Amino acid sequence: MLVIGVFLLAVAAACSPVDAQQVPKIPKIGLLLGPTAATVTKPVEAFKQGLRELAYVEGKGYILELRCGEGKPERLLELSRELVRLKVDVIVASTDAVIAALKRETRTIPIVMASSTDPPGLGSWRASRAPAAVSPGSAISLRSSVGSGWSC
């Protein structure tokens, strides 16, 4: 009986999940743009280049889930739902219409506004007691580094 007990303990120790290495999670970035895919090629490539310059390689350092509304505002809600279902870690939004659609679909996934004409009007701007803090719904101007190509 003692031999069986020692054997079972040895098997349990050998199969312990403590020894198993966890596969690191690759972050998923959702990129939701209003225009057609053909018209946003340069801004999307600039976005990827910026990530490469920070040593993030697509497929290894992040996964990009690109969705385009094809110039049809009615598609934005459907595409927003799709990105939420994919459980992306953050969503980059290109226009006020895209931001509004995303805000209807998620309150938990951070939304980065690549371009917005009126963040307070969208209800996306929140006052913070810590001015340096950036939380979901905060606005940061990226025009100087990305240009105005997002809104094509």
C-alpha positions as CSV (number, residue, x, y, z in Angstrom):
1,M,0.0,0.0,0.0
2,L,2.8,2.4,0.8
3,V,4.4,1.7,-2.6
4,I,1.2,2.6,-4.4
5,G,0.9,5.8,-2.3
6,V,4.5,6.9,-3.1
7,F,3.9,6.0,-6.8
8,L,0.7,8.2,-6.9
9,L,2.6,11.1,-5.3
10,A,5.4,10.8,-7.8
11,V,2.9,10.8,-10.7
12,A,1.1,13.8,-9.3
13,A,4.4,15.7,-8.8
14,A,5.5,14.9,-12.4
15,C,2.2,16.1,-13.8
16,S,2.0,19.2,-11.6
17,P,1.0,22.4,-13.5
18,V,3.6,24.3,-11.6
19,D,6.3,22.9,-13.9
20,A,4.3,23.6,-17.1
21,Q,5.3,26.8,-18.8
22,Q,2.4,29.1,-19.7
23,V,2.2,30.3,-23.2
24,P,2.4,34.1,-23.1
25,K,-0.8,35.9,-24.3
26,I,-0.3,37.9,-27.5
27,P,-2.3,41.2,-27.2
28,K,-5.1,41.7,-29.8
29,I,-5.5,45.2,-31.1
30,G,-8.8,46.1,-32.8
31,L,-8.6,48.8,-35.4
32,L,-12.0,50.0,-36.6
33,L,-12.0,52.5,-39.4
34,G,-15.0,54.0,-41.2
35,P,-13.7,54.2,-44.8
36,T,-12.9,51.5,-47.2
37,A,-9.9,49.3,-46.7
38,A,-8.4,50.6,-50.0
39,T,-8.4,54.2,-48.7
40,V,-6.8,53.5,-45.4
41,T,-3.8,51.5,-46.6
42,K,-1.2,54.3,-45.8
43,P,-2.5,55.1,-42.3
44,V,-2.7,51.4,-41.3
45,E,0.8,50.8,-42.6
46,A,2.0,53.9,-40.6
47,F,0.3,52.4,-37.5
48,K,2.1,49.1,-38.0
49,Q,5.4,50.9,-38.7
50,G,5.1,52.8,-35.5
51,L,4.6,49.6,-33.6
52,R,7.6,48.0,-35.4
53,E,9.7,51.0,-34.3
54,L,8.7,50.1,-30.7
55,A,9.8,46.5,-31.3
56,Y,6.3,45.1,-31.7
57,V,6.1,42.6,-34.6
58,E,2.7,41.7,-36.0
59,G,1.9,38.1,-35.2
60,K,4.5,37.8,-32.5
61,G,4.1,41.0,-30.4
62,Y,0.5,41.7,-31.2
63,I,-2.4,40.5,-33.4
64,L,-4.1,43.2,-35.4
65,E,-7.9,42.8,-36.1
66,L,-8.6,45.4,-38.8
67,R,-12.2,46.2,-39.7
68,C,-13.4,48.8,-42.1
69,G,-16.9,50.1,-42.5
70,E,-16.5,50.5,-46.2
71,G,-18.0,54.0,-46.0
72,K,-21.3,52.6,-44.7
73,P,-22.1,54.0,-41.2
74,E,-24.7,51.3,-40.7
75,R,-21.9,48.6,-40.7
76,L,-20.1,50.2,-37.7
77,L,-22.3,48.7,-35.0
78,E,-22.0,45.2,-36.5
79,L,-18.2,45.6,-36.8
80,S,-18.0,46.9,-33.2
81,R,-19.9,43.8,-32.0
82,E,-17.5,41.6,-33.9
83,L,-14.4,43.1,-32.2
84,V,-16.0,42.8,-28.8
85,R,-16.8,39.1,-29.5
86,L,-13.1,38.6,-30.5
87,K,-12.1,39.9,-27.0
88,V,-9.6,42.4,-28.3
89,D,-7.5,44.1,-25.6
90,V,-7.8,47.6,-27.0
91,I,-9.6,49.2,-29.9
92,V,-8.3,52.1,-32.0
93,A,-11.2,54.1,-33.4
94,S,-10.8,56.5,-36.4
95,T,-13.8,58.8,-36.3
96,D,-16.6,60.1,-34.1
97,A,-19.1,57.7,-35.7
98,V,-16.8,54.7,-35.0
99,I,-16.3,55.9,-31.4
100,A,-20.0,56.2,-30.9
101,A,-20.7,52.7,-32.3
102,L,-18.0,51.2,-30.0
103,K,-19.3,53.0,-26.9
104,R,-22.7,51.3,-27.5
105,E,-21.1,47.9,-27.5
106,T,-18.4,48.0,-24.8
107,R,-17.7,49.6,-21.5
108,T,-14.8,47.4,-20.6
109,I,-12.5,47.5,-23.6
110,P,-10.3,50.6,-23.8
111,I,-11.0,52.8,-26.9
112,V,-8.2,54.9,-28.3
113,M,-9.4,57.8,-30.3
114,A,-7.2,58.3,-33.3
115,S,-9.3,61.2,-34.4
116,S,-12.3,62.9,-32.9
117,T,-13.8,66.3,-33.5
118,D,-15.6,66.4,-30.2
119,P,-14.6,64.0,-27.4
120,P,-16.7,65.8,-24.7
121,G,-19.7,65.8,-27.1
122,L,-19.4,62.0,-27.5
123,G,-19.3,61.6,-23.7
124,S,-15.8,60.2,-24.1
125,W,-14.0,62.7,-22.0
126,R,-13.8,62.1,-18.3
127,A,-12.4,64.5,-15.8
128,S,-9.6,63.0,-13.8
129,R,-8.1,64.0,-10.4
130,A,-4.8,62.8,-11.7
131,P,-4.1,64.8,-14.9
132,A,-1.5,62.4,-16.1
133,A,-3.8,59.4,-15.9
134,V,-5.3,58.1,-19.1
135,S,-8.3,55.9,-18.8
136,P,-10.7,54.4,-21.3
137,G,-12.5,57.3,-22.9
138,S,-9.7,59.8,-22.5
139,A,-8.6,61.8,-25.5
140,I,-5.0,62.1,-26.7
141,S,-4.2,64.0,-29.9
142,L,-2.3,61.9,-32.3
143,R,-2.5,64.2,-35.3
144,S,1.0,65.5,-34.9
145,S,2.5,62.0,-35.1
146,V,0.0,60.1,-37.4
147,G,-1.4,62.9,-39.5
148,S,-5.0,63.3,-40.6
149,G,-5.1,60.2,-42.7
150,W,-7.3,58.2,-40.3
151,S,-10.4,60.0,-41.3
152,C,-9.8,59.8,-45.1
